[in-house]
């Protein structure tokens, strides 16, 4: 999460939304119970509310991803899911009141907790489903489950948690028996289900009526294909340099689909949209086999990666790309060239482009009008050079980056850095830049999966922010329990 005023304000707004049911409960003036029982209920309400809000922080809401950035949205989604799990696991063990007698059917009150067979089973099942959901998400990278299978299981488990958790809340929740609180939970469940319906039912129907078709597909370097598409009805998809879109092939059905960075820029003289896609799996291999005229289905555009490149606030822009991570960099450069902004065309731009072998590197001269830029320097780095390669060699580690940045007279304290590539490469480069003295607030990257077990500088900052946010939620729960 980028540490600036805007992201901090966004986090405060998020925490305020999470605390809404707690605020409603404090206006109900129900008879007092032991404070641990109230704290248990408060943590449960916060945890369940986080789960329902998670449906809108999955990265599929365009406005959120464009305003906040997909990096912020997904990190909040993943980190606070853990917070919800901890709160909900603590919840059943904190009650001091006895369960209601078997002859009573009312919900919990000041003398009993409303735990029945139904509420007990639904609470246990929703917790088990939540444990599996988060466990699968954390271990997905190291497991053998395919991306499409994981996504399907994630959606199903999330829906199960929301519905069964709602039943548990309505059956056992003391505050949920009150009109305003019941209405709130009904509203939030409705929004959660609506978000899924929009993404997996309504969007596919709209995409089926707004198909794109393949203009060309060609291999532009070793196992990297350039896919060019256009809307079948000559409609334009407006997008900013650096954004990405979800692609489906053969069918607009909800799955399978994968996100890819857009390599082109919006152009009033062209309807074409291009992507650079590496053939590394079943889905990407199918894309490499597409034929001209075939239909593809697009959901985009998302994210705001690279927005800093279009600001004149920083006089130096450093782009660091690994492999197919060059795609959003091309999009950004193409947009700068398209807009013909004199200040941006004269800005110091350094593009560091790393590949394992030179055969994997695309020909930048064919992709971008390099001559339009007055101060653009491109450095191609190869980690496994051939005998014919005469350029720089090595990997994107601290000594290599330090040498390049020093030779290019880059001011590490004021330059803006954009990083895109494999997740391991991004983590390594972020750590190196931090060690060299670049402010973390000036380092922008975009990943779709985060290994928070690796405590690199940006991960540490994100985890600390989430811990502080969680501590704020606990403090609010304690305050509500004591009042």
Buried (B, 14 or more C-beta within 10 A) or exposed (E): BBBEEEBEEBBEEBBEBBBBBBEBBBEEEBEEBBBBBBBBBBBBBBBBBBBBBBBBBBBBBBEBBBEBBBBBBBBBBBBBBBBBBEBBBBBBEBBEBEBBEEEEEEBBBEEBBBBBEEBBBBBEBBBBBBBBBBEBBBEBEEEEEBBBBBBBBBBEBBBBBBBBBBBBBBBBBBBBBBEEBBEBBEEBBEEBBEBBEEBBEEBBEEBEEBBBBBBEBEEBBBBBBBBBBBBBEEEBBEBBBBBBBBBBBEBBEBBBBBBBBBBBBBEEEBBBBBBBBBBEEEBBEEBBEBEEEBBBBBBBBBBBBBBBBBEEEBBBBBBBBBBBBBBBBBBBBBBBBBEEBEEBBEBBBBBBBBBBBBEBBBEBEEBBEEEBBEEBBBBBBBBEBEEEEEEBEBBBEBEBBBEBBEEBEBEBEEBBBBBBBBBEBBBBBBBBBBEBEBBBEBBBBBBEEBBBEEEBBBBBBBBEBBEEBBEBBBEBBBEBBEE
